[in-house]
Amino acid sequence: MFLTIAHRGDPLAHRENTMPAFRSAVDKGANTLEFDLRLTRDGRIALLHDARLDRLWGVPAAIADLTLDEVRAAGTDDQRVPTLDELLVAFPETTLLVDLKTDDVVEPAVRELRRHGDAFDRAIFVAARQGGREALVRLRTAEPGARIGLDWTEPVPPPQDLLDAMRPQYFGPRWRVADACGVPAMRERGYRVWVGPLAAEADLAAAYAYGVDGIVSDDITALLRLASPVAAGE
């Protein structure tokens, strides 16, 4: 299956990382939802990319300093920061690209995913920051069956010792470093590769023609227009 990965849902149509954004992406045909996890002060898992609520919600506070109720008070109805539980209930079949924004959210996220049927098996775990790679190595040790993606921004191939320790099944470089980090070689070695996030149609078309196994996109409509025959298995 070619992964049509909706970056934070459908952020061009709705506020990113909200239930309307996720529903819009899936309704349009995305087969994978990408989202970000953080812990609130009372240990609840919320979906938010930023460490703070300022940019999206107009609240000058860090999510780690607020309870879940305080975080959710920033919105109304379904236009609010959702929980992981909400997302898992709403999307019982969709592939999940889980971006672990802090180390302390890893174990709670695994527990929550395991509470929801096959959600753990549908999840692919990534951590974009440098320190998050150590968390993914620990996840591999604790959960040998976990699906892990190595997010990559450097214009060099990933070192073998990191690949050996993490044992990722997926490789997720930024499009601008695809050549420099050796995407064709990584695919030949058996890694499934996605690139992104991308939004411009020219970039989406170039990445698709380059030959990858999935694309992360802010413009899920444009991605699906390009890739839907492959995503549908035609």
Secondary structure, DSSP 8 states (H G I E B T S, - for coil): --EEEEETS-TTTS-TTSHHHHHHHHHHT-SEEEEEEEE-TTS-EEE-SSSBSHHHH---SBGGGS-HHHHHTTSBTTBS--BHHHHHHH-SSSEEEEEE-SGGGHHHHHHHHHHSTTHHHHEEEE--SHHHHHHHHHHHHH-TT-EEEEEE-SSS---HHHHHHH--SEEEE-GGGTTTTTHHHHHHTT-EEEEEEE-SHHHHHHHHHH--SEEEES-HHHHHHHHHHHHTT-
